[in-house]
């Protein structure tokens, strides 16, 4: 481990020397974490990787520097009176990074590719706002029947399944709605994202260098229609997942931003020195349980494990970043009918009555046949390096002390864990979900039986029915009530254990200016400079 850290510091020092020989004000160094599993906008399912993608690609709409929805490749649109048909008018000066024009055909190809079952996009279910996507995902309709059509080179028609008030916000920064090049993908297959020469995008930046497990460099895309508005001329993404190395790089000036959770012991010092920026995200951190595993099949056991976690202790003594203890899945900032969904629906775990929770947890374990944890097998919990290890250790101790359940921590980078989740080769794993728009559906949609992000084995017909009802109803009261009932089912079955609502303590150099922080975690560095 020491050798790895020394190696990374040498790399960072090289960047520092490099920066002295060029204009520091327009070249920034960012750390988003480990090597991305994929940077294909259609296939990516990891929130932090979306940051790479929104700099290299752009959809019909985008979020501006104030996180408001504005036109992007589409310079205008018309919405039918019934809210079902969107006609987008594309700008004629939008080009790919190799200079070829972007057309409506690129969007039609990309959206249909997303629901092509041979592509196996984890986010394919997100396309179900578009007509016929649900039937296509269910395998009963051909993907070419998706409700998207290029009328001509610069006019795209989209038919929705139901009126969707958040549609323009949804497509603004969600990768699966961004265009990709058919000729590039057909020529280079899965390797098209690995080299600067083939990673052809249409966003404000283009990849100019990529060294696996070391760095990815983006420079301004000279073919972008508003290239002159990009203040940062070069963004170097350092690939690493060790927060202590990130802190060292931040303090010696070789890193300007890190999305890694800062070491808990360093947070107060980093705050006092001006290196921490709070960002209250629209998301929830939780444990995902493989309920097909013999040890976790009984929901009484799952409920007991959920109750035996002291969330107030975790946020006050472990994470220390302003996180809010989670008594349910949908976070506190999400809009409801008149106020927030959380205030209108209440909590399912009483986070302020831990002693009673423990009593109930012990009773549930006894009912399930494991009094005082007797004969219960050892559990494995997968956690990522850094703060997640500390959170895992806290939960490990709580379950041992209160339920006599032994937990072994498996520490690995999240892309490795993700593959285990997909293959259901796990028992428990740390997980997090950040929404794509401000509506409870952005969270609850994740746990559909056929959802690509639901790795738990949870499949409940009533849950699916209620989510479908919420998607189809134009009545917001009916929608919210259906989603409230769906969340109640989820929290009873407990295939996931909510821990805390997202509040990121981002590590930022005081010299870095112009970062656009985003509650969805899709931060922008277009307007950055070094003071």
QUIFENDA-V544282 format. One line per field, one symbol per residue. phi: phi as a letter, one per 20 degrees, with the letter a starting at -180 (. if undefined). A space follows every 10 residues. Layout:
# QUIFENDA-V544282
phi = ???
This chain:
# QUIFENDA-V544282
phi = .fffffffff ffffffffff ebfffdcccc cdpfgffbdf gfdfcdgffg fgffedcbef cbeefdmefc fcfeeabcdf gemedddede fedecffenf fecfffffff ffgfdfffel ffegfffffe gmfffffend bfffegfcbe fbgccddcde fbgcfegfff efbegfeefc efffffedlf efeecgfdee ccefccfdbb dgmcacddcg ffeffcffee ffebcdeeea ceffffffff fenecdbcef ffggfegfff ffenddcece eeacebedde fefgfcfeff fffffffede fffffeddfl dnfdgddaef ffeffdfdce fffedmddcf fdcfffffgf ffffffgfnc flmfmeffed decefnffff fffffgffff fecldecded ebffgfggff fgeldadcbf bbcdfdaeag ffefgfeggd ffeedenfbc fffgffffgf fefeefffgf fffffffffg feflfcdfdb efbeeeecfg eecnfdfcfe nefddgdebe f
